Amino acid sequence: MTLAAEPLIERSLLRLPGVYPPQEDTLLLAQALDREEMPPGTEVLDVGTGSGALALRAAHPGVRVTAVDRDRRAVLTARLNARRFHRRVRVRRGDLFDAVAGRDFDLIVSNPPYVPAPPAPLPRPLASRAWDGGTDGRAVVNRLCDGAPKMLRPHGVLLMVQSGLCGTDRTMHRLARSGLRATVHDRAHIPFGPVLRSRAEWLSSVGLLEGSEQHEELVIIRAQRP
Ligand SMILES: C[S@@+](CC[C@H](N)C(=O)[O-])C[C@H]1O[C@@H](n2cnc3c(N)ncnc32)[C@H](O)[C@@H]1O
């Protein structure tokens, strides 16, 4: 049975404290992942795997899946989930592509941290490292856009999710500059969760939010190497 036929698996994953729970962005990206062709022998990389949700989703028979995360607890969590659901996923700890240097992939999937975060010196919960993307939300997104093309095989695809708050056009231009053909593959509008609600005033003050908007646009971007 494929994971596409198991819609609740993302809800059943184990999670060590502080590891990102699969959420709307995970599920939207999982749906996009399901639409990709992954014949046996396909090499997939999940960057920022968290619970391992997307890596497990890609782990069809014969597909070789590697997952990376810089967080030790996420790595352990993803390994536990792969074992629990009998999926073959290699999980490595490292910053973005460091742990897979020298390899290349047919498909890279990523739900990176993309939430704009105020530069306040206040201590933040450790878990916020999973979603905070610097003051414009693009600290990791930009690095992903710049680094992914070198890790893709010819015709390889990058599938990523981000918030409209951190600039869809900026991502599209950056990927195009890196030589990829990028398109917006899917969009969804979801109500602000607690993190964005608590930051709404700051987001407005820095011009990232218009008026009293209380919905976030999630965007799936698909970028292909020629
Ligand atoms: C928004 S969570 C997504 C988790 C999971 N992929 C999902 O969709 O539910 C982002 C993940 O990226 C990881 N991460 C953040 N920066 C990273 C980096 N520079 N290199 C590798 N992983 C990173 C975080 O530890 C976190 O697990």
Ligand as a Chemical Component Dictionary entry (heavy atoms), coordinates in Angstrom:
data_LIG
# 
_chem_comp.id                   LIG 
_chem_comp.type                 NON-POLYMER 
_chem_comp.pdbx_formal_charge   0 
_chem_comp.three_letter_code    LIG 
# 
loop_
_chem_comp_atom.comp_id 
_chem_comp_atom.atom_id 
_chem_comp_atom.alt_atom_id 
_chem_comp_atom.type_symbol 
_chem_comp_atom.charge 
_chem_comp_atom.model_Cartn_x 
_chem_comp_atom.model_Cartn_y 
_chem_comp_atom.model_Cartn_z 
_chem_comp_atom.pdbx_ordinal 
LIG C1  C1  C 0  9.282  23.360 8.800  1  
LIG S1  S1  S 1  10.189 21.979 9.407  2  
LIG C2  C2  C 0  9.679  20.735 8.207  3  
LIG C3  C3  C 0  9.734  19.331 8.743  4  
LIG C4  C4  C 0  9.149  18.266 7.791  5  
LIG N1  N1  N 0  9.882  18.197 6.561  6  
LIG C5  C5  C 0  7.706  18.543 7.485  7  
LIG O1  O1  O 0  7.405  18.980 6.370  8  
LIG O2  O2  O -1 6.864  18.336 8.361  9  
LIG C6  C6  C 0  11.840 22.392 8.882  10 
LIG C7  C7  C 0  12.915 21.391 9.270  11 
LIG O3  O3  O 0  14.134 21.823 8.680  12 
LIG C8  C8  C 0  15.198 21.632 9.588  13 
LIG N2  N2  N 0  16.250 22.578 9.234  14 
LIG C9  C9  C 0  16.255 23.926 9.430  15 
LIG N3  N3  N 0  17.366 24.468 8.933  16 
LIG C10 C10 C 0  18.084 23.455 8.391  17 
LIG C11 C11 C 0  19.335 23.384 7.738  18 
LIG N4  N4  N 0  20.073 24.490 7.530  19 
LIG N5  N5  N 0  19.782 22.183 7.324  20 
LIG C12 C12 C 0  19.055 21.049 7.553  21 
LIG N6  N6  N 0  17.851 21.054 8.179  22 
LIG C13 C13 C 0  17.369 22.247 8.589  23 
LIG C14 C14 C 0  14.573 21.864 10.946 24 
LIG O4  O4  O 0  15.324 21.236 11.978 25 
LIG C15 C15 C 0  13.184 21.262 10.753 26 
LIG O5  O5  O 0  13.175 19.902 11.122 27 
# 
loop_
_chem_comp_bond.comp_id 
_chem_comp_bond.atom_id_1 
_chem_comp_bond.atom_id_2 
_chem_comp_bond.value_order 
_chem_comp_bond.pdbx_ordinal 
LIG C1  S1  SING 1  
LIG S1  C2  SING 2  
LIG S1  C6  SING 3  
LIG C2  C3  SING 4  
LIG C3  C4  SING 5  
LIG C4  N1  SING 6  
LIG C4  C5  SING 7  
LIG C5  O1  DOUB 8  
LIG C5  O2  SING 9  
LIG C6  C7  SING 10 
LIG C7  O3  SING 11 
LIG C7  C15 SING 12 
LIG O3  C8  SING 13 
LIG C8  N2  SING 14 
LIG C8  C14 SING 15 
LIG N2  C9  SING 16 
LIG N2  C13 SING 17 
LIG C9  N3  DOUB 18 
LIG N3  C10 SING 19 
LIG C10 C11 SING 20 
LIG C10 C13 DOUB 21 
LIG C11 N4  SING 22 
LIG C11 N5  DOUB 23 
LIG N5  C12 SING 24 
LIG C12 N6  DOUB 25 
LIG N6  C13 SING 26 
LIG C14 O4  SING 27 
LIG C14 C15 SING 28 
LIG C15 O5  SING 29 
# 
